[in-house]
Amino acid sequence: MLYTIVYITVILGELVFSIFACFYIFSLIYSSLMGSPYVPTKNKVLKDILDRAKLKKGDLFIDLGCGDGRIVRMAATHYNVEAIGIDINPSLIWLSRLKTKLKKIRNTTFHVQNIYKSDISNADVVYLFLLPKFLVNLQNKLLKETKKGALIISHGFRIDGWDQYLVDTIVAKPFPTYYYRLKPKG
């Protein structure tokens, strides 16, 4: 009798784990098709990126394609900004919200949303870690919707045709980081 209960418990545990694993894998495939694969960046690299951005208290920081939300949490915690993470992958957003809640971090919000439909009009800083083909698709949105003086940070890939907006670069391997200011203050 005890053997049967243990056996059923193990089978149910494996079934629940398999269902969760399948859901997670399919959500990663989906987000890869819709934007970029989930590739986490080391915290030290993110700190360097944010330090160079010169964030100020009260800034609105938006990460389009936020993955597990680590740069959103770091921006809110270390730089006291309002930080928003947007990703199409519901499992990564769930993970982002869970980690944020467990760490009791305020000033953050996470949304399951298509990055092309996100409101970025109030952002002071927009952070991107997307493949080049998706950066090309975002160019018009960034040009039309960002407010005057907003900083666009593209980690990993240069945005083609934007050399005139380039204000800073972190040269690093495997991924450099590019800082663009589309509409200079003035």
MODELLER restraints for C-alpha pairs under 7 A, 6 or more apart:
rsr = mdl.restraints
at = mdl.atoms
rsr.add(forms.Gaussian(group=physical.xy_distance, feature=features.Distance(at['CA:24:A'], at['CA:91:A']), mean=6.48, stdev=0.5))
rsr.add(forms.Gaussian(group=physical.xy_distance, feature=features.Distance(at['CA:27:A'], at['CA:89:A']), mean=5.83, stdev=0.5))
rsr.add(forms.Gaussian(group=physical.xy_distance, feature=features.Distance(at['CA:27:A'], at['CA:91:A']), mean=6.77, stdev=0.5))
rsr.add(forms.Gaussian(group=physical.xy_distance, feature=features.Distance(at['CA:28:A'], at['CA:37:A']), mean=6.83, stdev=0.5))
rsr.add(forms.Gaussian(group=physical.xy_distance, feature=features.Distance(at['CA:28:A'], at['CA:38:A']), mean=6.80, stdev=0.5))
rsr.add(forms.Gaussian(group=physical.xy_distance, feature=features.Distance(at['CA:28:A'], at['CA:89:A']), mean=6.99, stdev=0.5))
rsr.add(forms.Gaussian(group=physical.xy_distance, feature=features.Distance(at['CA:31:A'], at['CA:37:A']), mean=6.28, stdev=0.5))
rsr.add(forms.Gaussian(group=physical.xy_distance, feature=features.Distance(at['CA:31:A'], at['CA:88:A']), mean=6.13, stdev=0.5))
rsr.add(forms.Gaussian(group=physical.xy_distance, feature=features.Distance(at['CA:31:A'], at['CA:89:A']), mean=5.57, stdev=0.5))
rsr.add(forms.Gaussian(group=physical.xy_distance, feature=features.Distance(at['CA:35:A'], at['CA:130:A']), mean=6.48, stdev=0.5))
rsr.add(forms.Gaussian(group=physical.xy_distance, feature=features.Distance(at['CA:35:A'], at['CA:134:A']), mean=6.12, stdev=0.5))
rsr.add(forms.Gaussian(group=physical.xy_distance, feature=features.Distance(at['CA:36:A'], at['CA:130:A']), mean=5.34, stdev=0.5))
rsr.add(forms.Gaussian(group=physical.xy_distance, feature=features.Distance(at['CA:36:A'], at['CA:131:A']), mean=5.78, stdev=0.5))
rsr.add(forms.Gaussian(group=physical.xy_distance, feature=features.Distance(at['CA:38:A'], at['CA:67:A']), mean=5.99, stdev=0.5))
rsr.add(forms.Gaussian(group=physical.xy_distance, feature=features.Distance(at['CA:46:A'], at['CA:71:A']), mean=6.32, stdev=0.5))
rsr.add(forms.Gaussian(group=physical.xy_distance, feature=features.Distance(at['CA:55:A'], at['CA:79:A']), mean=6.32, stdev=0.5))
rsr.add(forms.Gaussian(group=physical.xy_distance, feature=features.Distance(at['CA:56:A'], at['CA:79:A']), mean=6.62, stdev=0.5))
rsr.add(forms.Gaussian(group=physical.xy_distance, feature=features.Distance(at['CA:56:A'], at['CA:81:A']), mean=6.84, stdev=0.5))
rsr.add(forms.Gaussian(group=physical.xy_distance, feature=features.Distance(at['CA:57:A'], at['CA:79:A']), mean=6.33, stdev=0.5))
rsr.add(forms.Gaussian(group=physical.xy_distance, feature=features.Distance(at['CA:57:A'], at['CA:80:A']), mean=5.14, stdev=0.5))
rsr.add(forms.Gaussian(group=physical.xy_distance, feature=features.Distance(at['CA:57:A'], at['CA:81:A']), mean=5.16, stdev=0.5))
rsr.add(forms.Gaussian(group=physical.xy_distance, feature=features.Distance(at['CA:58:A'], at['CA:80:A']), mean=6.92, stdev=0.5))
rsr.add(forms.Gaussian(group=physical.xy_distance, feature=features.Distance(at['CA:58:A'], at['CA:81:A']), mean=5.03, stdev=0.5))
rsr.add(forms.Gaussian(group=physical.xy_distance, feature=features.Distance(at['CA:58:A'], at['CA:82:A']), mean=6.37, stdev=0.5))
rsr.add(forms.Gaussian(group=physical.xy_distance, feature=features.Distance(at['CA:59:A'], at['CA:81:A']), mean=5.08, stdev=0.5))
rsr.add(forms.Gaussian(group=physical.xy_distance, feature=features.Distance(at['CA:59:A'], at['CA:82:A']), mean=6.19, stdev=0.5))
rsr.add(forms.Gaussian(group=physical.xy_distance, feature=features.Distance(at['CA:59:A'], at['CA:124:A']), mean=5.75, stdev=0.5))
rsr.add(forms.Gaussian(group=physical.xy_distance, feature=features.Distance(at['CA:60:A'], at['CA:81:A']), mean=6.02, stdev=0.5))
rsr.add(forms.Gaussian(group=physical.xy_distance, feature=features.Distance(at['CA:60:A'], at['CA:82:A']), mean=4.89, stdev=0.5))
rsr.add(forms.Gaussian(group=physical.xy_distance, feature=features.Distance(at['CA:60:A'], at['CA:83:A']), mean=5.88, stdev=0.5))
rsr.add(forms.Gaussian(group=physical.xy_distance, feature=features.Distance(at['CA:60:A'], at['CA:123:A']), mean=4.97, stdev=0.5))
rsr.add(forms.Gaussian(group=physical.xy_distance, feature=features.Distance(at['CA:60:A'], at['CA:124:A']), mean=5.20, stdev=0.5))
rsr.add(forms.Gaussian(group=physical.xy_distance, feature=features.Distance(at['CA:60:A'], at['CA:125:A']), mean=6.47, stdev=0.5))
rsr.add(forms.Gaussian(group=physical.xy_distance, feature=features.Distance(at['CA:61:A'], at['CA:81:A']), mean=6.76, stdev=0.5))
rsr.add(forms.Gaussian(group=physical.xy_distance, feature=features.Distance(at['CA:61:A'], at['CA:82:A']), mean=6.14, stdev=0.5))
rsr.add(forms.Gaussian(group=physical.xy_distance, feature=features.Distance(at['CA:61:A'], at['CA:83:A']), mean=4.68, stdev=0.5))
rsr.add(forms.Gaussian(group=physical.xy_distance, feature=features.Distance(at['CA:61:A'], at['CA:84:A']), mean=6.24, stdev=0.5))
rsr.add(forms.Gaussian(group=physical.xy_distance, feature=features.Distance(at['CA:61:A'], at['CA:123:A']), mean=5.92, stdev=0.5))
rsr.add(forms.Gaussian(group=physical.xy_distance, feature=features.Distance(at['CA:61:A'], at['CA:124:A']), mean=6.12, stdev=0.5))
rsr.add(forms.Gaussian(group=physical.xy_distance, feature=features.Distance(at['CA:61:A'], at['CA:125:A']), mean=4.84, stdev=0.5))
rsr.add(forms.Gaussian(group=physical.xy_distance, feature=features.Distance(at['CA:61:A'], at['CA:126:A']), mean=6.03, stdev=0.5))
rsr.add(forms.Gaussian(group=physical.xy_distance, feature=features.Distance(at['CA:62:A'], at['CA:83:A']), mean=5.84, stdev=0.5))
rsr.add(forms.Gaussian(group=physical.xy_distance, feature=features.Distance(at['CA:62:A'], at['CA:84:A']), mean=4.78, stdev=0.5))
rsr.add(forms.Gaussian(group=physical.xy_distance, feature=features.Distance(at['CA:62:A'], at['CA:85:A']), mean=5.94, stdev=0.5))
rsr.add(forms.Gaussian(group=physical.xy_distance, feature=features.Distance(at['CA:62:A'], at['CA:123:A']), mean=6.33, stdev=0.5))
rsr.add(forms.Gaussian(group=physical.xy_distance, feature=features.Distance(at['CA:62:A'], at['CA:125:A']), mean=6.27, stdev=0.5))
rsr.add(forms.Gaussian(group=physical.xy_distance, feature=features.Distance(at['CA:62:A'], at['CA:126:A']), mean=4.89, stdev=0.5))
rsr.add(forms.Gaussian(group=physical.xy_distance, feature=features.Distance(at['CA:62:A'], at['CA:127:A']), mean=6.15, stdev=0.5))
rsr.add(forms.Gaussian(group=physical.xy_distance, feature=features.Distance(at['CA:63:A'], at['CA:72:A']), mean=6.77, stdev=0.5))
rsr.add(forms.Gaussian(group=physical.xy_distance, feature=features.Distance(at['CA:63:A'], at['CA:84:A']), mean=6.29, stdev=0.5))
rsr.add(forms.Gaussian(group=physical.xy_distance, feature=features.Distance(at['CA:63:A'], at['CA:85:A']), mean=4.91, stdev=0.5))
rsr.add(forms.Gaussian(group=physical.xy_distance, feature=features.Distance(at['CA:63:A'], at['CA:86:A']), mean=6.16, stdev=0.5))
rsr.add(forms.Gaussian(group=physical.xy_distance, feature=features.Distance(at['CA:63:A'], at['CA:126:A']), mean=5.85, stdev=0.5))
rsr.add(forms.Gaussian(group=physical.xy_distance, feature=features.Distance(at['CA:63:A'], at['CA:127:A']), mean=4.65, stdev=0.5))
rsr.add(forms.Gaussian(group=physical.xy_distance, feature=features.Distance(at['CA:63:A'], at['CA:128:A']), mean=6.15, stdev=0.5))
rsr.add(forms.Gaussian(group=physical.xy_distance, feature=features.Distance(at['CA:64:A'], at['CA:85:A']), mean=6.43, stdev=0.5))
rsr.add(forms.Gaussian(group=physical.xy_distance, feature=features.Distance(at['CA:64:A'], at['CA:86:A']), mean=5.14, stdev=0.5))
rsr.add(forms.Gaussian(group=physical.xy_distance, feature=features.Distance(at['CA:64:A'], at['CA:87:A']), mean=6.51, stdev=0.5))
rsr.add(forms.Gaussian(group=physical.xy_distance, feature=features.Distance(at['CA:64:A'], at['CA:115:A']), mean=5.78, stdev=0.5))
rsr.add(forms.Gaussian(group=physical.xy_distance, feature=features.Distance(at['CA:64:A'], at['CA:127:A']), mean=6.28, stdev=0.5))
rsr.add(forms.Gaussian(group=physical.xy_distance, feature=features.Distance(at['CA:64:A'], at['CA:128:A']), mean=5.62, stdev=0.5))
rsr.add(forms.Gaussian(group=physical.xy_distance, feature=features.Distance(at['CA:65:A'], at['CA:86:A']), mean=5.53, stdev=0.5))
rsr.add(forms.Gaussian(group=physical.xy_distance, feature=features.Distance(at['CA:65:A'], at['CA:87:A']), mean=4.52, stdev=0.5))
rsr.add(forms.Gaussian(group=physical.xy_distance, feature=features.Distance(at['CA:65:A'], at['CA:115:A']), mean=6.86, stdev=0.5))
rsr.add(forms.Gaussian(group=physical.xy_distance, feature=features.Distance(at['CA:65:A'], at['CA:128:A']), mean=6.77, stdev=0.5))
rsr.add(forms.Gaussian(group=physical.xy_distance, feature=features.Distance(at['CA:65:A'], at['CA:129:A']), mean=6.99, stdev=0.5))
rsr.add(forms.Gaussian(group=physical.xy_distance, feature=features.Distance(at['CA:66:A'], at['CA:85:A']), mean=5.11, stdev=0.5))
rsr.add(forms.Gaussian(group=physical.xy_distance, feature=features.Distance(at['CA:66:A'], at['CA:86:A']), mean=5.53, stdev=0.5))
rsr.add(forms.Gaussian(group=physical.xy_distance, feature=features.Distance(at['CA:66:A'], at['CA:87:A']), mean=5.52, stdev=0.5))
rsr.add(forms.Gaussian(group=physical.xy_distance, feature=features.Distance(at['CA:67:A'], at['CA:87:A']), mean=6.38, stdev=0.5))
rsr.add(forms.Gaussian(group=physical.xy_distance, feature=features.Distance(at['CA:67:A'], at['CA:92:A']), mean=5.59, stdev=0.5))
rsr.add(forms.Gaussian(group=physical.xy_distance, feature=features.Distance(at['CA:68:A'], at['CA:92:A']), mean=5.22, stdev=0.5))
rsr.add(forms.Gaussian(group=physical.xy_distance, feature=features.Distance(at['CA:68:A'], at['CA:93:A']), mean=6.55, stdev=0.5))
rsr.add(forms.Gaussian(group=physical.xy_distance, feature=features.Distance(at['CA:68:A'], at['CA:95:A']), mean=6.06, stdev=0.5))
rsr.add(forms.Gaussian(group=physical.xy_distance, feature=features.Distance(at['CA:68:A'], at['CA:96:A']), mean=4.76, stdev=0.5))
rsr.add(forms.Gaussian(group=physical.xy_distance, feature=features.Distance(at['CA:69:A'], at['CA:85:A']), mean=6.22, stdev=0.5))
rsr.add(forms.Gaussian(group=physical.xy_distance, feature=features.Distance(at['CA:69:A'], at['CA:96:A']), mean=5.01, stdev=0.5))
rsr.add(forms.Gaussian(group=physical.xy_distance, feature=features.Distance(at['CA:72:A'], at['CA:83:A']), mean=5.48, stdev=0.5))
rsr.add(forms.Gaussian(group=physical.xy_distance, feature=features.Distance(at['CA:72:A'], at['CA:84:A']), mean=6.42, stdev=0.5))
rsr.add(forms.Gaussian(group=physical.xy_distance, feature=features.Distance(at['CA:72:A'], at['CA:85:A']), mean=6.12, stdev=0.5))
rsr.add(forms.Gaussian(group=physical.xy_distance, feature=features.Distance(at['CA:73:A'], at['CA:100:A']), mean=6.77, stdev=0.5))
rsr.add(forms.Gaussian(group=physical.xy_distance, feature=features.Distance(at['CA:73:A'], at['CA:105:A']), mean=6.99, stdev=0.5))
rsr.add(forms.Gaussian(group=physical.xy_distance, feature=features.Distance(at['CA:73:A'], at['CA:108:A']), mean=6.94, stdev=0.5))
rsr.add(forms.Gaussian(group=physical.xy_distance, feature=features.Distance(at['CA:75:A'], at['CA:81:A']), mean=6.23, stdev=0.5))
rsr.add(forms.Gaussian(group=physical.xy_distance, feature=features.Distance(at['CA:75:A'], at['CA:83:A']), mean=6.61, stdev=0.5))
rsr.add(forms.Gaussian(group=physical.xy_distance, feature=features.Distance(at['CA:76:A'], at['CA:82:A']), mean=5.99, stdev=0.5))
rsr.add(forms.Gaussian(group=physical.xy_distance, feature=features.Distance(at['CA:76:A'], at['CA:83:A']), mean=5.71, stdev=0.5))
rsr.add(forms.Gaussian(group=physical.xy_distance, feature=features.Distance(at['CA:76:A'], at['CA:107:A']), mean=5.92, stdev=0.5))
rsr.add(forms.Gaussian(group=physical.xy_distance, feature=features.Distance(at['CA:76:A'], at['CA:108:A']), mean=6.58, stdev=0.5))
rsr.add(forms.Gaussian(group=physical.xy_distance, feature=features.Distance(at['CA:77:A'], at['CA:105:A']), mean=6.74, stdev=0.5))
rsr.add(forms.Gaussian(group=physical.xy_distance, feature=features.Distance(at['CA:81:A'], at['CA:107:A']), mean=6.85, stdev=0.5))
rsr.add(forms.Gaussian(group=physical.xy_distance, feature=features.Distance(at['CA:82:A'], at['CA:107:A']), mean=4.81, stdev=0.5))
rsr.add(forms.Gaussian(group=physical.xy_distance, feature=features.Distance(at['CA:82:A'], at['CA:108:A']), mean=6.11, stdev=0.5))
rsr.add(forms.Gaussian(group=physical.xy_distance, feature=features.Distance(at['CA:83:A'], at['CA:107:A']), mean=6.07, stdev=0.5))
rsr.add(forms.Gaussian(group=physical.xy_distance, feature=features.Distance(at['CA:83:A'], at['CA:108:A']), mean=4.81, stdev=0.5))
rsr.add(forms.Gaussian(group=physical.xy_distance, feature=features.Distance(at['CA:83:A'], at['CA:109:A']), mean=6.60, stdev=0.5))
rsr.add(forms.Gaussian(group=physical.xy_distance, feature=features.Distance(at['CA:84:A'], at['CA:108:A']), mean=5.61, stdev=0.5))
rsr.add(forms.Gaussian(group=physical.xy_distance, feature=features.Distance(at['CA:84:A'], at['CA:109:A']), mean=4.87, stdev=0.5))
rsr.add(forms.Gaussian(group=physical.xy_distance, feature=features.Distance(at['CA:84:A'], at['CA:110:A']), mean=5.74, stdev=0.5))
rsr.add(forms.Gaussian(group=physical.xy_distance, feature=features.Distance(at['CA:85:A'], at['CA:109:A']), mean=6.28, stdev=0.5))
rsr.add(forms.Gaussian(group=physical.xy_distance, feature=features.Distance(at['CA:85:A'], at['CA:110:A']), mean=4.65, stdev=0.5))
rsr.add(forms.Gaussian(group=physical.xy_distance, feature=features.Distance(at['CA:85:A'], at['CA:111:A']), mean=6.34, stdev=0.5))
rsr.add(forms.Gaussian(group=physical.xy_distance, feature=features.Distance(at['CA:86:A'], at['CA:110:A']), mean=5.81, stdev=0.5))
rsr.add(forms.Gaussian(group=physical.xy_distance, feature=features.Distance(at['CA:86:A'], at['CA:111:A']), mean=4.94, stdev=0.5))
rsr.add(forms.Gaussian(group=physical.xy_distance, feature=features.Distance(at['CA:86:A'], at['CA:112:A']), mean=6.05, stdev=0.5))
rsr.add(forms.Gaussian(group=physical.xy_distance, feature=features.Distance(at['CA:86:A'], at['CA:113:A']), mean=6.06, stdev=0.5))
rsr.add(forms.Gaussian(group=physical.xy_distance, feature=features.Distance(at['CA:86:A'], at['CA:115:A']), mean=6.59, stdev=0.5))
rsr.add(forms.Gaussian(group=physical.xy_distance, feature=features.Distance(at['CA:87:A'], at['CA:93:A']), mean=6.66, stdev=0.5))
rsr.add(forms.Gaussian(group=physical.xy_distance, feature=features.Distance(at['CA:87:A'], at['CA:111:A']), mean=6.54, stdev=0.5))
rsr.add(forms.Gaussian(group=physical.xy_distance, feature=features.Distance(at['CA:87:A'], at['CA:112:A']), mean=5.30, stdev=0.5))
rsr.add(forms.Gaussian(group=physical.xy_distance, feature=features.Distance(at['CA:87:A'], at['CA:113:A']), mean=5.69, stdev=0.5))
rsr.add(forms.Gaussian(group=physical.xy_distance, feature=features.Distance(at['CA:87:A'], at['CA:114:A']), mean=6.72, stdev=0.5))
rsr.add(forms.Gaussian(group=physical.xy_distance, feature=features.Distance(at['CA:87:A'], at['CA:115:A']), mean=6.75, stdev=0.5))
rsr.add(forms.Gaussian(group=physical.xy_distance, feature=features.Distance(at['CA:88:A'], at['CA:112:A']), mean=5.09, stdev=0.5))
rsr.add(forms.Gaussian(group=physical.xy_distance, feature=features.Distance(at['CA:88:A'], at['CA:113:A']), mean=4.95, stdev=0.5))
rsr.add(forms.Gaussian(group=physical.xy_distance, feature=features.Distance(at['CA:88:A'], at['CA:114:A']), mean=5.39, stdev=0.5))
rsr.add(forms.Gaussian(group=physical.xy_distance, feature=features.Distance(at['CA:89:A'], at['CA:112:A']), mean=6.49, stdev=0.5))
rsr.add(forms.Gaussian(group=physical.xy_distance, feature=features.Distance(at['CA:90:A'], at['CA:112:A']), mean=5.77, stdev=0.5))
rsr.add(forms.Gaussian(group=physical.xy_distance, feature=features.Distance(at['CA:93:A'], at['CA:110:A']), mean=6.31, stdev=0.5))
rsr.add(forms.Gaussian(group=physical.xy_distance, feature=features.Distance(at['CA:93:A'], at['CA:111:A']), mean=6.79, stdev=0.5))
rsr.add(forms.Gaussian(group=physical.xy_distance, feature=features.Distance(at['CA:93:A'], at['CA:112:A']), mean=6.37, stdev=0.5))
rsr.add(forms.Gaussian(group=physical.xy_distance, feature=features.Distance(at['CA:97:A'], at['CA:110:A']), mean=6.70, stdev=0.5))
rsr.add(forms.Gaussian(group=physical.xy_distance, feature=features.Distance(at['CA:116:A'], at['CA:138:A']), mean=6.86, stdev=0.5))
rsr.add(forms.Gaussian(group=physical.xy_distance, feature=features.Distance(at['CA:120:A'], at['CA:145:A']), mean=6.34, stdev=0.5))
rsr.add(forms.Gaussian(group=physical.xy_distance, feature=features.Distance(at['CA:120:A'], at['CA:146:A']), mean=6.06, stdev=0.5))
rsr.add(forms.Gaussian(group=physical.xy_distance, feature=features.Distance(at['CA:121:A'], at['CA:145:A']), mean=5.08, stdev=0.5))
rsr.add(forms.Gaussian(group=physical.xy_distance, feature=features.Distance(at['CA:121:A'], at['CA:146:A']), mean=4.82, stdev=0.5))
rsr.add(forms.Gaussian(group=physical.xy_distance, feature=features.Distance(at['CA:121:A'], at['CA:147:A']), mean=5.59, stdev=0.5))
rsr.add(forms.Gaussian(group=physical.xy_distance, feature=features.Distance(at['CA:122:A'], at['CA:147:A']), mean=6.18, stdev=0.5))
rsr.add(forms.Gaussian(group=physical.xy_distance, feature=features.Distance(at['CA:123:A'], at['CA:146:A']), mean=6.76, stdev=0.5))
rsr.add(forms.Gaussian(group=physical.xy_distance, feature=features.Distance(at['CA:123:A'], at['CA:147:A']), mean=6.91, stdev=0.5))
rsr.add(forms.Gaussian(group=physical.xy_distance, feature=features.Distance(at['CA:123:A'], at['CA:150:A']), mean=6.63, stdev=0.5))
rsr.add(forms.Gaussian(group=physical.xy_distance, feature=features.Distance(at['CA:124:A'], at['CA:150:A']), mean=4.61, stdev=0.5))
rsr.add(forms.Gaussian(group=physical.xy_distance, feature=features.Distance(at['CA:124:A'], at['CA:151:A']), mean=6.22, stdev=0.5))
rsr.add(forms.Gaussian(group=physical.xy_distance, feature=features.Distance(at['CA:125:A'], at['CA:150:A']), mean=5.59, stdev=0.5))
rsr.add(forms.Gaussian(group=physical.xy_distance, feature=features.Distance(at['CA:125:A'], at['CA:151:A']), mean=4.70, stdev=0.5))
rsr.add(forms.Gaussian(group=physical.xy_distance, feature=features.Distance(at['CA:125:A'], at['CA:152:A']), mean=5.82, stdev=0.5))
rsr.add(forms.Gaussian(group=physical.xy_distance, feature=features.Distance(at['CA:126:A'], at['CA:151:A']), mean=6.33, stdev=0.5))
rsr.add(forms.Gaussian(group=physical.xy_distance, feature=features.Distance(at['CA:126:A'], at['CA:152:A']), mean=4.86, stdev=0.5))
rsr.add(forms.Gaussian(group=physical.xy_distance, feature=features.Distance(at['CA:126:A'], at['CA:153:A']), mean=6.12, stdev=0.5))
rsr.add(forms.Gaussian(group=physical.xy_distance, feature=features.Distance(at['CA:127:A'], at['CA:152:A']), mean=6.05, stdev=0.5))
rsr.add(forms.Gaussian(group=physical.xy_distance, feature=features.Distance(at['CA:127:A'], at['CA:153:A']), mean=4.75, stdev=0.5))
rsr.add(forms.Gaussian(group=physical.xy_distance, feature=features.Distance(at['CA:127:A'], at['CA:154:A']), mean=6.12, stdev=0.5))
rsr.add(forms.Gaussian(group=physical.xy_distance, feature=features.Distance(at['CA:128:A'], at['CA:153:A']), mean=6.07, stdev=0.5))
rsr.add(forms.Gaussian(group=physical.xy_distance, feature=features.Distance(at['CA:128:A'], at['CA:154:A']), mean=4.82, stdev=0.5))
rsr.add(forms.Gaussian(group=physical.xy_distance, feature=features.Distance(at['CA:128:A'], at['CA:155:A']), mean=6.08, stdev=0.5))
rsr.add(forms.Gaussian(group=physical.xy_distance, feature=features.Distance(at['CA:129:A'], at['CA:154:A']), mean=5.94, stdev=0.5))
rsr.add(forms.Gaussian(group=physical.xy_distance, feature=features.Distance(at['CA:129:A'], at['CA:155:A']), mean=4.94, stdev=0.5))
rsr.add(forms.Gaussian(group=physical.xy_distance, feature=features.Distance(at['CA:129:A'], at['CA:156:A']), mean=6.13, stdev=0.5))
rsr.add(forms.Gaussian(group=physical.xy_distance, feature=features.Distance(at['CA:131:A'], at['CA:157:A']), mean=6.95, stdev=0.5))
rsr.add(forms.Gaussian(group=physical.xy_distance, feature=features.Distance(at['CA:132:A'], at['CA:157:A']), mean=6.29, stdev=0.5))
rsr.add(forms.Gaussian(group=physical.xy_distance, feature=features.Distance(at['CA:135:A'], at['CA:159:A']), mean=6.41, stdev=0.5))
rsr.add(forms.Gaussian(group=physical.xy_distance, feature=features.Distance(at['CA:143:A'], at['CA:182:A']), mean=6.84, stdev=0.5))
rsr.add(forms.Gaussian(group=physical.xy_distance, feature=features.Distance(at['CA:148:A'], at['CA:183:A']), mean=5.31, stdev=0.5))
rsr.add(forms.Gaussian(group=physical.xy_distance, feature=features.Distance(at['CA:148:A'], at['CA:184:A']), mean=6.76, stdev=0.5))
rsr.add(forms.Gaussian(group=physical.xy_distance, feature=features.Distance(at['CA:148:A'], at['CA:185:A']), mean=6.34, stdev=0.5))
rsr.add(forms.Gaussian(group=physical.xy_distance, feature=features.Distance(at['CA:149:A'], at['CA:181:A']), mean=6.44, stdev=0.5))
rsr.add(forms.Gaussian(group=physical.xy_distance, feature=features.Distance(at['CA:149:A'], at['CA:183:A']), mean=5.24, stdev=0.5))
rsr.add(forms.Gaussian(group=physical.xy_distance, feature=features.Distance(at['CA:149:A'], at['CA:184:A']), mean=5.08, stdev=0.5))
rsr.add(forms.Gaussian(group=physical.xy_distance, feature=features.Distance(at['CA:149:A'], at['CA:185:A']), mean=4.90, stdev=0.5))
rsr.add(forms.Gaussian(group=physical.xy_distance, feature=features.Distance(at['CA:150:A'], at['CA:181:A']), mean=6.15, stdev=0.5))
rsr.add(forms.Gaussian(group=physical.xy_distance, feature=features.Distance(at['CA:150:A'], at['CA:182:A']), mean=6.98, stdev=0.5))
rsr.add(forms.Gaussian(group=physical.xy_distance, feature=features.Distance(at['CA:151:A'], at['CA:179:A']), mean=6.81, stdev=0.5))
rsr.add(forms.Gaussian(group=physical.xy_distance, feature=features.Distance(at['CA:151:A'], at['CA:180:A']), mean=5.76, stdev=0.5))
rsr.add(forms.Gaussian(group=physical.xy_distance, feature=features.Distance(at['CA:151:A'], at['CA:181:A']), mean=4.85, stdev=0.5))
rsr.add(forms.Gaussian(group=physical.xy_distance, feature=features.Distance(at['CA:152:A'], at['CA:179:A']), mean=5.79, stdev=0.5))
rsr.add(forms.Gaussian(group=physical.xy_distance, feature=features.Distance(at['CA:152:A'], at['CA:180:A']), mean=4.97, stdev=0.5))
rsr.add(forms.Gaussian(group=physical.xy_distance, feature=features.Distance(at['CA:152:A'], at['CA:181:A']), mean=6.23, stdev=0.5))
rsr.add(forms.Gaussian(group=physical.xy_distance, feature=features.Distance(at['CA:153:A'], at['CA:177:A']), mean=6.98, stdev=0.5))
rsr.add(forms.Gaussian(group=physical.xy_distance, feature=features.Distance(at['CA:153:A'], at['CA:178:A']), mean=5.70, stdev=0.5))
rsr.add(forms.Gaussian(group=physical.xy_distance, feature=features.Distance(at['CA:153:A'], at['CA:179:A']), mean=4.62, stdev=0.5))
rsr.add(forms.Gaussian(group=physical.xy_distance, feature=features.Distance(at['CA:153:A'], at['CA:180:A']), mean=6.31, stdev=0.5))
rsr.add(forms.Gaussian(group=physical.xy_distance, feature=features.Distance(at['CA:154:A'], at['CA:177:A']), mean=5.76, stdev=0.5))
rsr.add(forms.Gaussian(group=physical.xy_distance, feature=features.Distance(at['CA:154:A'], at['CA:178:A']), mean=5.12, stdev=0.5))
rsr.add(forms.Gaussian(group=physical.xy_distance, feature=features.Distance(at['CA:154:A'], at['CA:179:A']), mean=6.47, stdev=0.5))
rsr.add(forms.Gaussian(group=physical.xy_distance, feature=features.Distance(at['CA:155:A'], at['CA:175:A']), mean=6.68, stdev=0.5))
rsr.add(forms.Gaussian(group=physical.xy_distance, feature=features.Distance(at['CA:155:A'], at['CA:176:A']), mean=6.20, stdev=0.5))
rsr.add(forms.Gaussian(group=physical.xy_distance, feature=features.Distance(at['CA:155:A'], at['CA:177:A']), mean=4.22, stdev=0.5))
rsr.add(forms.Gaussian(group=physical.xy_distance, feature=features.Distance(at['CA:155:A'], at['CA:178:A']), mean=6.21, stdev=0.5))
rsr.add(forms.Gaussian(group=physical.xy_distance, feature=features.Distance(at['CA:156:A'], at['CA:175:A']), mean=4.29, stdev=0.5))
rsr.add(forms.Gaussian(group=physical.xy_distance, feature=features.Distance(at['CA:156:A'], at['CA:176:A']), mean=5.19, stdev=0.5))
rsr.add(forms.Gaussian(group=physical.xy_distance, feature=features.Distance(at['CA:156:A'], at['CA:177:A']), mean=5.71, stdev=0.5))
rsr.add(forms.Gaussian(group=physical.xy_distance, feature=features.Distance(at['CA:157:A'], at['CA:176:A']), mean=6.97, stdev=0.5))
rsr.add(forms.Gaussian(group=physical.xy_distance, feature=features.Distance(at['CA:158:A'], at['CA:178:A']), mean=6.30, stdev=0.5))
rsr.add(forms.Gaussian(group=physical.xy_distance, feature=features.Distance(at['CA:165:A'], at['CA:180:A']), mean=5.05, stdev=0.5))
rsr.add(forms.Gaussian(group=physical.xy_distance, feature=features.Distance(at['CA:165:A'], at['CA:181:A']), mean=5.35, stdev=0.5))
rsr.add(forms.Gaussian(group=physical.xy_distance, feature=features.Distance(at['CA:165:A'], at['CA:182:A']), mean=5.48, stdev=0.5))
rsr.add(forms.Gaussian(group=physical.xy_distance, feature=features.Distance(at['CA:166:A'], at['CA:179:A']), mean=5.82, stdev=0.5))
rsr.add(forms.Gaussian(group=physical.xy_distance, feature=features.Distance(at['CA:166:A'], at['CA:180:A']), mean=4.48, stdev=0.5))
rsr.add(forms.Gaussian(group=physical.xy_distance, feature=features.Distance(at['CA:166:A'], at['CA:181:A']), mean=6.63, stdev=0.5))
rsr.add(forms.Gaussian(group=physical.xy_distance, feature=features.Distance(at['CA:167:A'], at['CA:179:A']), mean=5.68, stdev=0.5))
rsr.add(forms.Gaussian(group=physical.xy_distance, feature=features.Distance(at['CA:167:A'], at['CA:180:A']), mean=5.56, stdev=0.5))
rsr.add(forms.Gaussian(group=physical.xy_distance, feature=features.Distance(at['CA:167:A'], at['CA:181:A']), mean=6.59, stdev=0.5))
rsr.add(forms.Gaussian(group=physical.xy_distance, feature=features.Distance(at['CA:168:A'], at['CA:178:A']), mean=6.17, stdev=0.5))
rsr.add(forms.Gaussian(group=physical.xy_distance, feature=features.Distance(at['CA:168:A'], at['CA:179:A']), mean=5.08, stdev=0.5))
rsr.add(forms.Gaussian(group=physical.xy_distance, feature=features.Distance(at['CA:169:A'], at['CA:177:A']), mean=5.59, stdev=0.5))
rsr.add(forms.Gaussian(group=physical.xy_distance, feature=features.Distance(at['CA:169:A'], at['CA:178:A']), mean=4.65, stdev=0.5))
rsr.add(forms.Gaussian(group=physical.xy_distance, feature=features.Distance(at['CA:169:A'], at['CA:179:A']), mean=6.08, stdev=0.5))
rsr.add(forms.Gaussian(group=physical.xy_distance, feature=features.Distance(at['CA:170:A'], at['CA:176:A']), mean=5.53, stdev=0.5))
rsr.add(forms.Gaussian(group=physical.xy_distance, feature=features.Distance(at['CA:170:A'], at['CA:177:A']), mean=5.00, stdev=0.5))
rsr.add(forms.Gaussian(group=physical.xy_distance, feature=features.Distance(at['CA:170:A'], at['CA:178:A']), mean=6.62, stdev=0.5))
rsr.add(forms.Gaussian(group=physical.xy_distance, feature=features.Distance(at['CA:171:A'], at['CA:177:A']), mean=6.74, stdev=0.5))
